[in-house]
Amino acid sequence: MSSPYTDPHSPPPSSSGPFAYSAPAANSGQYQRPPTLPLRTDRSLVKYVLLSIVTLGIYGLWMMTETTNTVNTIASRYDGRHSTHYLLMVFLLGWITCGIAWFVWFHHITSRVGDELQRRGYARLISASDYWLWDILGSLIVVGPFIFFYKFFKAVNALAWDYNERGL
């Protein structure tokens, strides 16, 4: 695209750093037309926490549902998987399985985001081990879940930014 980077919440195009990617050769077919409706790239931990408190958790549910839809839109074409809708997992499957579904769901979604970033040539910003180490074990030091969600939103923003720039 010929327009310069203008969104302050999206990762800037660069040749180094966590959002670096190795550009495919010209005419290799990896660059496609960008989507007509761009995906959100403005997820942030502060907004997630504050608006979840103000809306009594409704914003948090919406944010995670939207994030799941974003990951499914981008990754399903390549990995052949489809993550369970977040609200179905939270309100039904999690309770039926005594909470086990919540652990499995987060394991899978973080793994999918990391795999898709790697497939697109980016550094792997998140993986399932980040979930287990920061969100689960890190909850013992209180700040672990905040670090996990910061990393998770940063990785999904990078994925959505790349999708908006290069398409599928």
C-alpha positions as CSV (number, residue, x, y, z in Angstrom):
1,M,0.0,0.0,0.0
2,S,1.3,3.5,-0.8
3,S,-0.3,5.3,2.2
4,P,2.0,5.8,5.2
5,Y,1.4,4.3,8.6
6,T,-1.1,6.5,10.4
7,D,-2.8,4.4,13.1
8,P,-1.1,5.0,16.5
9,H,-2.5,1.8,18.0
10,S,-1.2,-0.5,15.3
11,P,2.3,-1.9,15.1
12,P,4.4,0.2,12.7
13,P,5.9,-1.5,9.6
14,S,9.5,-2.2,10.4
15,S,12.3,-4.5,9.4
16,S,13.3,-5.3,13.0
17,G,11.6,-5.8,16.3
18,P,8.7,-7.9,17.4
19,F,6.5,-6.9,14.4
20,A,9.1,-7.6,11.8
21,Y,8.3,-9.9,8.9
22,S,10.2,-11.1,6.0
23,A,8.5,-9.9,2.9
24,P,7.7,-12.5,0.3
25,A,9.2,-12.2,-3.2
26,A,7.3,-10.1,-5.7
27,N,4.5,-12.0,-7.4
28,S,4.7,-14.9,-4.9
29,G,1.0,-14.7,-4.3
30,Q,1.2,-14.0,-0.6
31,Y,0.2,-10.4,-0.9
32,Q,-3.5,-10.2,-1.5
33,R,-6.0,-7.4,-1.6
34,P,-6.7,-6.0,1.9
35,P,-10.1,-6.7,3.4
36,T,-13.0,-4.3,2.7
37,L,-13.8,-4.1,6.4
38,P,-10.6,-3.8,8.4
39,L,-10.3,-5.6,11.7
40,R,-9.8,-3.7,15.0
41,T,-6.2,-3.1,16.0
42,D,-6.9,-1.0,19.1
43,R,-7.1,-3.5,21.9
44,S,-5.4,-2.5,25.1
45,L,-5.1,-3.8,28.6
46,V,-6.0,-0.5,30.2
47,K,-9.2,-0.1,28.2
48,Y,-10.1,-3.8,28.8
49,V,-9.7,-3.6,32.6
50,L,-11.3,-0.1,33.1
51,L,-14.3,-0.7,30.8
52,S,-14.9,-4.2,32.2
53,I,-15.1,-2.6,35.6
54,V,-17.4,0.2,34.5
55,T,-19.7,-2.1,32.5
56,L,-19.7,-4.8,35.2
57,G,-17.9,-7.3,32.9
58,I,-20.0,-6.8,29.7
59,Y,-17.1,-5.0,27.8
60,G,-14.8,-7.9,28.8
61,L,-17.2,-10.4,27.3
62,W,-17.6,-8.4,24.1
63,M,-13.9,-7.8,23.8
64,M,-13.0,-11.5,24.1
65,T,-15.9,-12.4,21.7
66,E,-14.6,-9.9,19.1
67,T,-11.0,-11.1,19.6
68,T,-12.2,-14.7,19.0
69,N,-14.0,-13.7,15.8
70,T,-10.9,-11.9,14.6
71,V,-8.7,-14.9,15.2
72,N,-11.2,-17.1,13.4
73,T,-11.5,-14.7,10.5
74,I,-7.7,-14.7,10.0
75,A,-6.5,-18.1,11.0
76,S,-9.3,-20.6,10.1
77,R,-8.5,-20.5,6.4
78,Y,-5.0,-21.8,7.1
79,D,-5.2,-24.0,10.2
80,G,-8.6,-25.5,9.5
81,R,-9.8,-24.9,13.1
82,H,-12.5,-22.8,14.5
83,S,-12.4,-21.5,18.1
84,T,-15.5,-21.9,20.1
85,H,-17.5,-18.8,20.5
86,Y,-16.4,-17.1,23.7
87,L,-19.9,-16.6,25.2
88,L,-20.8,-20.2,24.6
89,M,-17.6,-21.3,26.3
90,V,-18.0,-18.9,29.3
91,F,-21.7,-19.4,30.0
92,L,-22.2,-23.1,29.1
93,L,-19.1,-25.2,28.4
94,G,-17.1,-23.8,31.3
95,W,-19.7,-24.6,33.8
96,I,-20.6,-28.0,32.4
97,T,-16.9,-29.0,32.5
98,C,-16.3,-27.5,36.0
99,G,-13.9,-24.8,34.5
100,I,-11.7,-27.1,32.4
101,A,-13.1,-25.7,29.1
102,W,-11.8,-22.3,30.1
103,F,-8.3,-23.5,30.4
104,V,-8.5,-25.5,27.2
105,W,-10.0,-22.6,25.3
106,F,-7.3,-20.1,26.3
107,H,-4.6,-22.7,25.6
108,H,-5.9,-23.2,22.0
109,I,-6.6,-19.5,21.2
110,T,-3.1,-18.4,22.3
111,S,-1.6,-21.2,20.4
112,R,-3.5,-20.2,17.2
113,V,-2.5,-16.6,17.5
114,G,1.2,-17.5,17.9
115,D,1.0,-20.0,15.0
116,E,-0.6,-17.5,12.7
117,L,1.9,-14.8,13.5
118,Q,4.7,-17.3,12.8
119,R,3.0,-18.3,9.5
120,R,2.9,-14.7,8.4
121,G,6.6,-14.2,9.1
122,Y,6.4,-12.4,12.4
123,A,8.1,-13.2,15.6
124,R,6.0,-15.5,17.8
125,L,4.7,-12.9,20.3
126,I,2.5,-15.4,22.3
127,S,2.1,-19.1,22.7
128,A,0.2,-21.5,24.9
129,S,3.1,-21.5,27.4
130,D,2.6,-17.8,27.9
131,Y,-1.0,-18.6,29.0
132,W,0.1,-21.3,31.5
133,L,3.0,-19.3,32.9
134,W,1.6,-15.8,33.0
135,D,-2.1,-16.3,33.4
136,I,-2.2,-19.4,35.6
137,L,1.0,-19.5,37.5
138,G,1.4,-15.8,37.3
139,S,-1.8,-15.3,39.2
140,L,0.1,-16.3,42.3
141,I,2.0,-13.0,42.0
142,V,-1.2,-11.1,41.1
143,V,0.3,-9.3,38.1
144,G,0.7,-12.4,35.9
145,P,-2.8,-12.3,34.3
146,F,-2.3,-8.6,33.4
147,I,1.0,-9.4,31.7
148,F,-0.7,-12.3,29.8
149,F,-3.5,-10.1,28.6
150,Y,-1.1,-7.3,27.6
151,K,0.9,-9.8,25.5
152,F,-2.3,-11.4,24.1
153,F,-3.8,-8.1,23.0
154,K,-0.5,-7.0,21.5
155,A,-0.2,-10.2,19.5
156,V,-3.8,-10.1,18.2
157,N,-3.4,-6.4,17.3
158,A,-0.2,-7.3,15.3
159,L,-2.1,-10.1,13.6
160,A,-5.1,-7.9,12.7
161,W,-2.8,-5.1,11.5
162,D,-1.0,-7.5,9.2
163,Y,-4.3,-8.9,7.9
164,N,-5.5,-5.3,7.3
165,E,-2.3,-4.5,5.4
166,R,-1.7,-7.7,3.4
167,G,-5.0,-9.4,3.4
168,L,-5.4,-13.1,3.8
